[in-house]
């Protein structure tokens, strides 16, 4: 992935807003550790990392809800809320043990940084642990805005987190692109009036091509060319 030339630079969107889990980072092993520790403490069966992966993406409460339901011990909302502080305590202690950037993530971030594109991060992961992860992976400096799942009253797929990120970036929805991996990213982008590109191997139980994005790319290595007007973006089969 080479650095952009000046002609390319002029054709980029003003801003790119990234999702985190499943888009830029592989965090499933540490999330599975935290969930399984909590399940063990409550006397419930644990899950493999592969089983936890499609549970990720709608915030910690949803992960707890899904994890206990799949263990055969469904919780009501009050019970999930009661377990949230303990889950976050466990997760904060292990959040960077095995979490790593996905292939080509650093190169993509560097590419747009050198192109002068404003980059933001909009995730349903709590803000504090998001900061912990991006600092540990040394990508904090790429982002002019970081919005976590508790930064606004609503989470993706509600548009508020994405719109808040764009406001902090000083960018209008029509001048930005959202890059994510899930239906929540598509929903937030659609509601905010932002074009959305998905990567194919994120944390979703459905094929990326079925989620209604504008485009699905083969990998992050394809992102720089895919969001330029020329060559045209195309869907992958």
C-alpha positions, 0 to 999 in steps of 0.5 A: 500500500503506497502513499497517495499522490497529490491527484489521489489525495484530492479525491478522498472523502474529507473524513473516514469513520472506522468501527473497531471490533472486527474492522480494525482489531481482532478482539474476540479472544479477550472478549471471550475470556472476559465473558467466560470468566463471568459465566464461570463465576455464575456457574454457567457453561462457557463458549469457544472463541468462534461461538463468541465472535458473532455475539460481538458488536452491539455493546457489552450488555448485548454480549452478556445477554447473548452469552448467558442465553447461549449458555441456557441461562437467559437474563432479564435486562435488570440482571444483565445491567447488574453484571455489567460492572463486573464484566467491565472489570474483568475485561479491562484487566485482559483487554489487550492480552491477545487483541491485535490489529487485523492484517493491513489495518495499520497500513490503511490508517497510515495511508489516509493519515498521510493523505490528510484525511480526518479519521474517527473511531465510532464503536459500541465498546465502552470509551475507557477500554477503547482508549486502552486498546488503541493506546496499547496498539499505538494507533491512538494518534490516527484518530481526531475523534473517538466515540465509545458505546457510552459516549452518547445516550444511544449506540449504533445502529442509532445514528447519534454516535456516528453524527457525534463523531462527524461533528467532532471531526468538523465534517458533514455526513456527505463528505465522509465514509463509514467503514465497518463490519456489521449491520449496526455499522450499516444502520448507523451510516444509513440513518446518518446519510453516510456511505458505508463500506464493509470488510468481509470477515468481521463479527457478524453471523451474516455474510457481509454482502447481505447487510446492505452496505454500499460496498464490500471489499476483499480486505482492508488492503482494498480500502484506499482504492475502493473509496475513490471515485475512480476506479469505481467501487464494486461489490464482491461476490 
